[in-house]
């Protein structure tokens, strides 16, 4: 739907531009159910597409109401948050239901994970928001280390310092927990909702897509 192609200059970190035949935009749902397209560059919003693209899906299996709810005012609302720059490049911010609201900041887990992944000791990262009476939510990171690295308080502080330099103290994780393995789907995607459910002692829900080792 959106990609970097060889014919155009690539901006590192950008999703790129819509492919031919695809109309994409950044939109905002209004209180009355209508949708406003955000045309100002650099303003976050919902990543949306005009229906009718090639290979468009016909529904969500056994979830017709959810499928219909995703369409509004001639747009399909993807559930991803993104922003578009002045050159028409799209930048991914995170899933709308994964976003963390902390002390007035809207934080995408993806940006925190990307910053921590730059540390030479880190193999995998999963980031969630935990409830907090003062901030609303605080950022917590689960980190799996590369072979040859041992978890320690010194390494935890080093990771927090690295994140603060890259992201600032308001966005960097307040808590870091080390894990040998992070729960992933069979396709390799880290399941943030499962990390959060386990941390808060909640029902984990459907884990049929989870790797078999993690289910055990």
MIKE-576623 format. One record per residue: x, y, z of N, C-alpha, C in turn; residue number from 0. Coordinates in steps of 0.1 Angstrom, whole numbers, padded with zeros to 4 digits. Example, Ala and Ser with C-alpha at 12.3 -4.5 7.8 and 13.67 -1.06 7.14 Angstrom:
% MIKE-576623
+-------+-------+-------+-------+-------+-------+-------+-------+-------+-----+
|    nx |    ny |    nz |   cax |   cay |   caz |    cx |    cy |    cz |   i |
+-------+-------+-------+-------+-------+-------+-------+-------+-------+-----+
|  0132 | -0057 |  0078 |  0123 | -0045 |  0078 |  0132 | -0033 |  0078 |   0 |
|  0128 | -0022 |  0071 |  0137 | -0011 |  0071 |  0129 |  0000 |  0079 |   1 |
+-------+-------+-------+-------+-------+-------+-------+-------+-------+-----+
% end
This chain:
% MIKE-576623
+-------+-------+-------+-------+-------+-------+-------+-------+-------+-----+
|    nx |    ny |    nz |   cax |   cay |   caz |    cx |    cy |    cz |   i |
+-------+-------+-------+-------+-------+-------+-------+-------+-------+-----+
|  0008 | -0012 |  0000 |  0000 |  0000 |  0000 |  0009 |  0013 |  0000 |   0 |
|  0019 |  0013 |  0009 |  0028 |  0024 |  0009 |  0042 |  0018 |  0010 |   1 |
|  0051 |  0023 |  0002 |  0064 |  0017 |  0001 |  0075 |  0026 | -0004 |   2 |
|  0087 |  0023 | -0002 |  0098 |  0030 | -0008 |  0102 |  0023 | -0021 |   3 |
|  0103 |  0030 | -0032 |  0107 |  0024 | -0045 |  0120 |  0030 | -0050 |   4 |
|  0126 |  0023 | -0059 |  0139 |  0027 | -0064 |  0139 |  0040 | -0072 |   5 |
|  0128 |  0043 | -0077 |  0127 |  0055 | -0086 |  0127 |  0068 | -0078 |   6 |
|  0125 |  0067 | -0065 |  0123 |  0079 | -0057 |  0133 |  0079 | -0045 |   7 |
|  0138 |  0091 | -0041 |  0147 |  0091 | -0029 |  0141 |  0085 | -0017 |   8 |
|  0148 |  0078 | -0010 |  0144 |  0071 |  0003 |  0148 |  0080 |  0015 |   9 |
|  0138 |  0082 |  0024 |  0141 |  0088 |  0036 |  0142 |  0078 |  0047 |  10 |
|  0154 |  0075 |  0053 |  0155 |  0065 |  0063 |  0145 |  0066 |  0074 |  11 |
|  0138 |  0055 |  0076 |  0128 |  0055 |  0087 |  0114 |  0057 |  0082 |  12 |
|  0112 |  0063 |  0070 |  0099 |  0065 |  0064 |  0093 |  0053 |  0058 |  13 |
|  0080 |  0052 |  0058 |  0073 |  0042 |  0051 |  0073 |  0043 |  0036 |  14 |
|  0076 |  0056 |  0031 |  0076 |  0059 |  0017 |  0063 |  0066 |  0013 |  15 |
|  0059 |  0063 |  0000 |  0047 |  0070 | -0005 |  0038 |  0059 | -0010 |  16 |
|  0025 |  0063 | -0012 |  0015 |  0053 | -0017 |  0019 |  0048 | -0031 |  17 |
|  0017 |  0035 | -0033 |  0019 |  0029 | -0046 |  0009 |  0034 | -0056 |  18 |
|  0012 |  0032 | -0069 |  0002 |  0036 | -0079 | -0011 |  0029 | -0077 |  19 |
| -0022 |  0037 | -0078 | -0036 |  0032 | -0076 | -0040 |  0032 | -0062 |  20 |
| -0032 |  0037 | -0053 | -0035 |  0038 | -0038 | -0036 |  0052 | -0034 |  21 |
| -0048 |  0056 | -0028 | -0049 |  0069 | -0023 | -0049 |  0068 | -0007 |  22 |
| -0039 |  0074 | -0001 | -0038 |  0073 |  0013 | -0038 |  0087 |  0019 |  23 |
| -0042 |  0088 |  0032 | -0042 |  0101 |  0038 | -0041 |  0099 |  0053 |  24 |
| -0039 |  0110 |  0060 | -0039 |  0111 |  0075 | -0052 |  0118 |  0079 |  25 |
| -0060 |  0111 |  0087 | -0073 |  0117 |  0090 | -0076 |  0117 |  0105 |  26 |
| -0086 |  0124 |  0109 | -0090 |  0125 |  0123 | -0105 |  0123 |  0124 |  27 |
| -0109 |  0113 |  0132 | -0124 |  0111 |  0134 | -0129 |  0122 |  0143 |  28 |
| -0141 |  0128 |  0139 | -0148 |  0138 |  0146 | -0158 |  0132 |  0156 |  29 |
| -0162 |  0140 |  0166 | -0172 |  0135 |  0176 | -0185 |  0131 |  0169 |  30 |
| -0189 |  0137 |  0158 | -0201 |  0134 |  0152 | -0200 |  0122 |  0142 |  31 |
| -0189 |  0115 |  0142 | -0187 |  0104 |  0133 | -0181 |  0107 |  0120 |  32 |
| -0180 |  0119 |  0116 | -0174 |  0123 |  0103 | -0159 |  0122 |  0104 |  33 |
| -0152 |  0124 |  0093 | -0138 |  0123 |  0092 | -0132 |  0135 |  0086 |  34 |
| -0122 |  0141 |  0092 | -0115 |  0152 |  0086 | -0101 |  0148 |  0082 |  35 |
| -0098 |  0151 |  0069 | -0084 |  0148 |  0065 | -0074 |  0159 |  0070 |  36 |
| -0063 |  0154 |  0075 | -0053 |  0163 |  0080 | -0043 |  0166 |  0069 |  37 |
| -0043 |  0178 |  0064 | -0034 |  0182 |  0053 | -0021 |  0188 |  0058 |  38 |
| -0020 |  0193 |  0070 | -0008 |  0199 |  0075 |  0003 |  0189 |  0077 |  39 |
|  0015 |  0191 |  0072 |  0026 |  0182 |  0074 |  0030 |  0180 |  0089 |  40 |
|  0034 |  0168 |  0092 |  0039 |  0165 |  0105 |  0029 |  0164 |  0116 |  41 |
|  0016 |  0163 |  0113 |  0006 |  0162 |  0123 |  0001 |  0148 |  0124 |  42 |
|  0002 |  0141 |  0136 | -0002 |  0127 |  0137 | -0017 |  0126 |  0135 |  43 |
| -0021 |  0114 |  0130 | -0035 |  0111 |  0129 | -0036 |  0096 |  0124 |  44 |
| -0049 |  0092 |  0121 | -0051 |  0078 |  0116 | -0047 |  0077 |  0102 |  45 |
| -0040 |  0066 |  0099 | -0036 |  0063 |  0085 | -0049 |  0057 |  0079 |  46 |
| -0053 |  0063 |  0067 | -0065 |  0059 |  0061 | -0063 |  0057 |  0046 |  47 |
| -0072 |  0049 |  0040 | -0071 |  0047 |  0025 | -0085 |  0048 |  0019 |  48 |
| -0085 |  0053 |  0007 | -0098 |  0053 | -0001 | -0101 |  0039 | -0005 |  49 |
| -0113 |  0034 | -0002 | -0117 |  0020 | -0006 | -0116 |  0018 | -0021 |  50 |
| -0114 |  0006 | -0025 | -0114 |  0002 | -0039 | -0100 | -0001 | -0044 |  51 |
| -0090 | -0002 | -0035 | -0076 | -0005 | -0040 | -0076 | -0020 | -0045 |  52 |
| -0066 | -0023 | -0053 | -0064 | -0037 | -0057 | -0063 | -0046 | -0045 |  53 |
| -0069 | -0058 | -0046 | -0068 | -0068 | -0036 | -0074 | -0064 | -0022 |  54 |
| -0083 | -0054 | -0023 | -0090 | -0050 | -0010 | -0098 | -0062 | -0004 |  55 |
| -0096 | -0064 |  0009 | -0103 | -0074 |  0016 | -0118 | -0072 |  0016 |  56 |
| -0126 | -0082 |  0017 | -0140 | -0081 |  0017 | -0146 | -0081 |  0031 |  57 |
| -0138 | -0084 |  0041 | -0143 | -0084 |  0055 | -0133 | -0090 |  0065 |  58 |
| -0136 | -0089 |  0078 | -0129 | -0096 |  0088 | -0137 | -0109 |  0091 |  59 |
| -0130 | -0120 |  0092 | -0137 | -0133 |  0094 | -0145 | -0133 |  0107 |  60 |
| -0158 | -0135 |  0105 | -0168 | -0136 |  0116 | -0169 | -0123 |  0124 |  61 |
| -0165 | -0111 |  0118 | -0165 | -0098 |  0125 | -0170 | -0088 |  0115 |  62 |
| -0182 | -0090 |  0110 | -0188 | -0080 |  0100 | -0190 | -0066 |  0106 |  63 |
| -0194 | -0066 |  0119 | -0197 | -0052 |  0125 | -0184 | -0045 |  0126 |  64 |
| -0173 | -0052 |  0130 | -0160 | -0045 |  0131 | -0155 | -0040 |  0118 |  65 |
| -0157 | -0048 |  0107 | -0153 | -0044 |  0094 | -0160 | -0031 |  0089 |  66 |
| -0173 | -0031 |  0092 | -0181 | -0019 |  0088 | -0177 | -0007 |  0096 |  67 |
| -0173 | -0009 |  0108 | -0169 |  0002 |  0117 | -0156 |  0009 |  0112 |  68 |
| -0148 |  0002 |  0105 | -0136 |  0007 |  0100 | -0137 |  0017 |  0088 |  69 |
| -0149 |  0018 |  0083 | -0152 |  0027 |  0072 | -0160 |  0039 |  0076 |  70 |
| -0155 |  0051 |  0072 | -0162 |  0063 |  0076 | -0159 |  0074 |  0065 |  71 |
| -0170 |  0081 |  0061 | -0168 |  0092 |  0052 | -0160 |  0089 |  0040 |  72 |
| -0161 |  0077 |  0034 | -0153 |  0074 |  0022 | -0139 |  0070 |  0025 |  73 |
| -0135 |  0067 |  0037 | -0122 |  0063 |  0041 | -0122 |  0049 |  0048 |  74 |
| -0112 |  0041 |  0046 | -0110 |  0029 |  0055 | -0099 |  0033 |  0065 |  75 |
| -0103 |  0033 |  0078 | -0094 |  0037 |  0089 | -0086 |  0024 |  0093 |  76 |
| -0073 |  0024 |  0091 | -0065 |  0012 |  0092 | -0062 |  0008 |  0106 |  77 |
| -0063 |  0017 |  0116 | -0059 |  0014 |  0130 | -0045 |  0018 |  0133 |  78 |
| -0038 |  0022 |  0123 | -0024 |  0027 |  0125 | -0024 |  0042 |  0126 |  79 |
| -0015 |  0047 |  0135 | -0012 |  0061 |  0136 |  0000 |  0064 |  0128 |  80 |
|  0000 |  0075 |  0120 |  0011 |  0079 |  0112 |  0010 |  0094 |  0110 |  81 |
|  0020 |  0100 |  0103 |  0020 |  0114 |  0099 |  0027 |  0115 |  0085 |  82 |
|  0024 |  0125 |  0078 |  0029 |  0127 |  0065 |  0037 |  0140 |  0064 |  83 |
|  0049 |  0140 |  0058 |  0057 |  0152 |  0057 |  0054 |  0160 |  0045 |  84 |
|  0061 |  0171 |  0043 |  0058 |  0180 |  0032 |  0061 |  0174 |  0019 |  85 |
|  0069 |  0163 |  0018 |  0072 |  0157 |  0006 |  0063 |  0145 |  0002 |  86 |
|  0053 |  0143 |  0011 |  0043 |  0132 |  0008 |  0048 |  0119 |  0013 |  87 |
|  0058 |  0118 |  0021 |  0063 |  0106 |  0027 |  0055 |  0103 |  0040 |  88 |
|  0052 |  0091 |  0043 |  0044 |  0087 |  0055 |  0054 |  0081 |  0065 |  89 |
|  0051 |  0084 |  0078 |  0059 |  0080 |  0089 |  0051 |  0072 |  0099 |  90 |
|  0054 |  0060 |  0102 |  0046 |  0052 |  0111 |  0049 |  0055 |  0125 |  91 |
|  0038 |  0057 |  0133 |  0039 |  0060 |  0147 |  0036 |  0048 |  0156 |  92 |
|  0027 |  0040 |  0152 |  0022 |  0029 |  0160 |  0008 |  0025 |  0158 |  93 |
|  0004 |  0014 |  0164 | -0010 |  0011 |  0164 | -0018 |  0020 |  0173 |  94 |
| -0030 |  0024 |  0169 | -0038 |  0033 |  0177 | -0041 |  0027 |  0190 |  95 |
| -0044 |  0014 |  0191 | -0047 |  0008 |  0204 | -0035 |  0005 |  0212 |  96 |
| -0022 |  0007 |  0207 | -0010 |  0005 |  0215 | -0004 |  0018 |  0220 |  97 |
| -0010 |  0029 |  0216 | -0004 |  0042 |  0220 | -0005 |  0044 |  0235 |  98 |
|  0006 |  0050 |  0240 |  0007 |  0053 |  0255 |  0005 |  0068 |  0258 |  99 |
| -0004 |  0071 |  0267 | -0006 |  0085 |  0270 |  0000 |  0087 |  0284 | 100 |
|  0011 |  0095 |  0284 |  0018 |  0097 |  0297 |  0021 |  0112 |  0299 | 101 |
|  0015 |  0117 |  0309 |  0017 |  0131 |  0313 |  0015 |  0141 |  0301 | 102 |
|  0005 |  0138 |  0294 |  0002 |  0147 |  0282 |  0009 |  0143 |  0270 | 103 |
|  0018 |  0134 |  0270 |  0025 |  0129 |  0258 |  0019 |  0117 |  0252 | 104 |
|  0017 |  0117 |  0239 |  0012 |  0105 |  0231 |  0025 |  0098 |  0226 | 105 |
|  0027 |  0086 |  0232 |  0040 |  0079 |  0229 |  0037 |  0066 |  0221 | 106 |
|  0044 |  0064 |  0210 |  0043 |  0052 |  0202 |  0053 |  0042 |  0207 | 107 |
|  0048 |  0030 |  0211 |  0058 |  0019 |  0215 |  0069 |  0017 |  0205 | 108 |
|  0066 |  0018 |  0192 |  0075 |  0016 |  0181 |  0088 |  0025 |  0182 | 109 |
|  0085 |  0038 |  0185 |  0097 |  0047 |  0186 |  0106 |  0043 |  0198 | 110 |
|  0100 |  0039 |  0209 |  0108 |  0035 |  0221 |  0116 |  0022 |  0218 | 111 |
|  0109 |  0013 |  0212 |  0115 |  0000 |  0208 |  0127 |  0002 |  0198 | 112 |
|  0125 |  0011 |  0188 |  0135 |  0014 |  0178 |  0147 |  0020 |  0185 | 113 |
|  0145 |  0029 |  0195 |  0157 |  0035 |  0201 |  0164 |  0025 |  0210 | 114 |
|  0157 |  0016 |  0217 |  0164 |  0006 |  0225 |  0171 | -0004 |  0216 | 115 |
|  0166 | -0007 |  0205 |  0172 | -0017 |  0196 |  0185 | -0012 |  0190 | 116 |
|  0188 |  0001 |  0191 |  0201 |  0006 |  0187 |  0212 |  0003 |  0197 | 117 |
|  0209 | -0001 |  0209 |  0219 | -0004 |  0219 |  0225 | -0018 |  0215 | 118 |
|  0238 | -0019 |  0216 |  0245 | -0031 |  0211 |  0242 | -0044 |  0219 | 119 |
|  0236 | -0042 |  0231 |  0234 | -0054 |  0239 |  0220 | -0060 |  0237 | 120 |
|  0211 | -0053 |  0229 |  0197 | -0056 |  0228 |  0194 | -0064 |  0216 | 121 |
|  0187 | -0075 |  0218 |  0182 | -0084 |  0207 |  0168 | -0081 |  0203 | 122 |
|  0159 | -0080 |  0213 |  0145 | -0077 |  0210 |  0139 | -0068 |  0221 | 123 |
|  0129 | -0061 |  0218 |  0122 | -0052 |  0227 |  0107 | -0052 |  0225 | 124 |
|  0100 | -0052 |  0236 |  0085 | -0050 |  0236 |  0082 | -0039 |  0246 | 125 |
|  0074 | -0029 |  0242 |  0071 | -0018 |  0250 |  0056 | -0017 |  0252 | 126 |
|  0052 | -0014 |  0265 |  0038 | -0012 |  0268 |  0036 |  0000 |  0277 | 127 |
|  0024 |  0004 |  0280 |  0021 |  0014 |  0290 |  0014 |  0008 |  0302 | 128 |
|  0019 |  0012 |  0313 |  0013 |  0007 |  0326 |  0005 |  0018 |  0333 | 129 |
| -0006 |  0015 |  0339 | -0014 |  0025 |  0346 | -0006 |  0032 |  0357 | 130 |
| -0008 |  0045 |  0358 | -0001 |  0053 |  0368 | -0010 |  0064 |  0373 | 131 |
| -0011 |  0065 |  0387 | -0020 |  0075 |  0392 | -0017 |  0089 |  0389 | 132 |
| -0005 |  0092 |  0387 | -0001 |  0106 |  0384 |  0000 |  0109 |  0369 | 133 |
|  0008 |  0101 |  0362 |  0010 |  0103 |  0348 | -0001 |  0098 |  0338 | 134 |
| -0010 |  0089 |  0344 | -0019 |  0083 |  0335 | -0014 |  0069 |  0331 | 135 |
| -0003 |  0069 |  0324 |  0004 |  0057 |  0321 |  0019 |  0060 |  0321 | 136 |
|  0027 |  0050 |  0324 |  0042 |  0051 |  0323 |  0047 |  0040 |  0313 | 137 |
|  0058 |  0043 |  0307 |  0064 |  0034 |  0297 |  0072 |  0023 |  0304 | 138 |
|  0069 |  0011 |  0300 |  0077 | -0001 |  0305 |  0082 | -0009 |  0293 | 139 |
|  0095 | -0012 |  0293 |  0101 | -0020 |  0282 |  0105 | -0034 |  0287 | 140 |
|  0103 | -0044 |  0279 |  0107 | -0057 |  0281 |  0119 | -0060 |  0271 | 141 |
|  0130 | -0064 |  0276 |  0142 | -0065 |  0268 |  0148 | -0079 |  0268 | 142 |
|  0150 | -0084 |  0256 |  0158 | -0097 |  0255 |  0172 | -0093 |  0250 | 143 |
|  0182 | -0098 |  0257 |  0196 | -0095 |  0254 |  0202 | -0104 |  0244 | 144 |
|  0212 | -0099 |  0237 |  0220 | -0107 |  0228 |  0229 | -0117 |  0235 | 145 |
|  0232 | -0128 |  0229 |  0241 | -0138 |  0236 |  0254 | -0131 |  0241 | 146 |
|  0259 | -0135 |  0253 |  0271 | -0129 |  0258 |  0269 | -0117 |  0267 | 147 |
|  0256 | -0113 |  0268 |  0253 | -0102 |  0277 |  0244 | -0107 |  0289 | 148 |
|  0247 | -0102 |  0300 |  0240 | -0106 |  0313 |  0233 | -0094 |  0318 | 149 |
|  0220 | -0097 |  0323 |  0212 | -0087 |  0329 |  0218 | -0082 |  0342 | 150 |
|  0218 | -0069 |  0344 |  0223 | -0063 |  0356 |  0217 | -0050 |  0358 | 151 |
|  0218 | -0044 |  0370 |  0213 | -0031 |  0373 |  0221 | -0021 |  0365 | 152 |
|  0234 | -0023 |  0363 |  0242 | -0014 |  0356 |  0237 | -0013 |  0341 | 153 |
|  0234 | -0025 |  0335 |  0229 | -0025 |  0322 |  0216 | -0018 |  0321 | 154 |
|  0207 | -0021 |  0330 |  0194 | -0014 |  0330 |  0195 |  0001 |  0330 | 155 |
|  0204 |  0006 |  0339 |  0206 |  0021 |  0339 |  0212 |  0026 |  0326 | 156 |
|  0221 |  0018 |  0320 |  0227 |  0022 |  0307 |  0217 |  0023 |  0296 | 157 |
|  0207 |  0013 |  0296 |  0197 |  0013 |  0286 |  0187 |  0025 |  0288 | 158 |
|  0184 |  0028 |  0301 |  0176 |  0040 |  0304 |  0183 |  0053 |  0299 | 159 |
|  0195 |  0054 |  0302 |  0203 |  0065 |  0298 |  0203 |  0067 |  0283 | 160 |
|  0205 |  0055 |  0276 |  0206 |  0056 |  0261 |  0192 |  0060 |  0256 | 161 |
|  0181 |  0055 |  0262 |  0168 |  0059 |  0257 |  0165 |  0074 |  0260 | 162 |
|  0169 |  0079 |  0271 |  0167 |  0093 |  0274 |  0175 |  0102 |  0265 | 163 |
|  0187 |  0098 |  0261 |  0194 |  0106 |  0251 |  0188 |  0107 |  0238 | 164 |
|  0182 |  0095 |  0234 |  0176 |  0095 |  0221 |  0162 |  0101 |  0220 | 165 |
|  0154 |  0099 |  0231 |  0140 |  0102 |  0231 |  0136 |  0114 |  0241 | 166 |
|  0144 |  0116 |  0251 |  0141 |  0126 |  0261 |  0134 |  0119 |  0273 | 167 |
|  0135 |  0125 |  0285 |  0131 |  0118 |  0297 |  0116 |  0115 |  0297 | 168 |
|  0108 |  0123 |  0290 |  0093 |  0122 |  0290 |  0089 |  0109 |  0283 | 169 |
|  0097 |  0105 |  0273 |  0093 |  0094 |  0264 |  0100 |  0081 |  0268 | 170 |
|  0112 |  0082 |  0273 |  0121 |  0070 |  0277 |  0113 |  0062 |  0287 | 171 |
|  0116 |  0049 |  0287 |  0109 |  0040 |  0297 |  0113 |  0042 |  0311 | 172 |
|  0103 |  0042 |  0320 |  0105 |  0044 |  0334 |  0110 |  0031 |  0340 | 173 |
|  0105 |  0020 |  0334 |  0108 |  0006 |  0339 |  0114 | -0002 |  0328 | 174 |
|  0124 | -0010 |  0331 |  0129 | -0020 |  0321 |  0130 | -0033 |  0328 | 175 |
|  0124 | -0044 |  0322 |  0125 | -0057 |  0327 |  0132 | -0066 |  0316 | 176 |
|  0141 | -0075 |  0321 |  0148 | -0084 |  0312 |  0140 | -0097 |  0311 | 177 |
|  0139 | -0102 |  0299 |  0133 | -0115 |  0296 |  0142 | -0123 |  0287 | 178 |
|  0142 | -0136 |  0289 |  0149 | -0145 |  0280 |  0143 | -0145 |  0266 | 179 |
|  0130 | -0146 |  0266 |  0122 | -0146 |  0253 |  0110 | -0137 |  0254 | 180 |
|  0106 | -0131 |  0243 |  0094 | -0123 |  0243 |  0083 | -0130 |  0235 | 181 |
|  0071 | -0129 |  0240 |  0060 | -0137 |  0232 |  0058 | -0131 |  0218 | 182 |
|  0058 | -0140 |  0209 |  0057 | -0136 |  0195 |  0047 | -0145 |  0187 | 183 |
|  0041 | -0139 |  0177 |  0032 | -0147 |  0168 |  0041 | -0156 |  0160 | 184 |
|  0035 | -0165 |  0152 |  0043 | -0174 |  0143 |  0050 | -0166 |  0133 | 185 |
|  0045 | -0154 |  0130 |  0052 | -0146 |  0119 |  0063 | -0137 |  0125 | 186 |
|  0065 | -0138 |  0139 |  0076 | -0131 |  0145 |  0073 | -0118 |  0151 | 187 |
|  0060 | -0114 |  0152 |  0056 | -0101 |  0157 |  0054 | -0102 |  0172 | 188 |
|  0061 | -0093 |  0180 |  0060 | -0093 |  0194 |  0046 | -0089 |  0199 | 189 |
|  0040 | -0097 |  0208 |  0026 | -0095 |  0212 |  0026 | -0086 |  0224 | 190 |
|  0024 | -0073 |  0222 |  0024 | -0063 |  0233 |  0013 | -0066 |  0242 | 191 |
|  0001 | -0069 |  0237 | -0011 | -0071 |  0245 | -0009 | -0082 |  0255 | 192 |
| -0001 | -0092 |  0251 |  0001 | -0104 |  0260 |  0011 | -0100 |  0271 | 193 |
|  0021 | -0092 |  0267 |  0031 | -0087 |  0277 |  0023 | -0078 |  0288 | 194 |
|  0014 | -0070 |  0283 |  0006 | -0062 |  0292 | -0003 | -0070 |  0301 | 195 |
| -0010 | -0080 |  0295 | -0019 | -0088 |  0303 | -0012 | -0096 |  0314 | 196 |
|  0000 | -0101 |  0310 |  0008 | -0109 |  0320 |  0013 | -0099 |  0331 | 197 |
|  0017 | -0087 |  0328 |  0022 | -0078 |  0338 |  0011 | -0074 |  0347 | 198 |
| -0001 | -0072 |  0342 | -0012 | -0067 |  0351 | -0020 | -0078 |  0357 | 199 |
| -0017 | -0091 |  0353 | -0025 | -0102 |  0358 | -0039 | -0103 |  0352 | 200 |
| -0040 | -0099 |  0339 | -0053 | -0100 |  0333 | -0054 | -0112 |  0324 | 201 |
| -0066 | -0115 |  0319 | -0068 | -0126 |  0310 | -0060 | -0123 |  0297 | 202 |
| -0053 | -0133 |  0292 | -0045 | -0131 |  0280 | -0053 | -0132 |  0267 | 203 |
| -0065 | -0137 |  0268 | -0073 | -0138 |  0256 | -0068 | -0148 |  0246 | 204 |
| -0071 | -0146 |  0233 | -0068 | -0156 |  0223 | -0053 | -0156 |  0220 | 205 |
| -0047 | -0168 |  0222 | -0032 | -0169 |  0219 | -0030 | -0180 |  0209 | 206 |
| -0040 | -0182 |  0200 | -0038 | -0192 |  0190 | -0027 | -0189 |  0180 | 207 |
| -0024 | -0176 |  0178 | -0014 | -0173 |  0168 |  0000 | -0172 |  0175 | 208 |
|  0001 | -0175 |  0188 |  0014 | -0175 |  0195 |  0022 | -0186 |  0191 | 209 |
|  0036 | -0184 |  0191 |  0045 | -0195 |  0189 |  0043 | -0206 |  0200 | 210 |
|  0044 | -0219 |  0195 |  0040 | -0230 |  0204 |  0049 | -0230 |  0217 | 211 |
|  0061 | -0226 |  0216 |  0070 | -0226 |  0228 |  0065 | -0216 |  0239 | 212 |
|  0059 | -0205 |  0234 |  0054 | -0195 |  0244 |  0041 | -0200 |  0250 | 213 |
|  0033 | -0208 |  0243 |  0020 | -0212 |  0249 |  0023 | -0222 |  0260 | 214 |
|  0034 | -0229 |  0259 |  0038 | -0238 |  0270 |  0043 | -0231 |  0282 | 215 |
+-------+-------+-------+-------+-------+-------+-------+-------+-------+-----+
% end
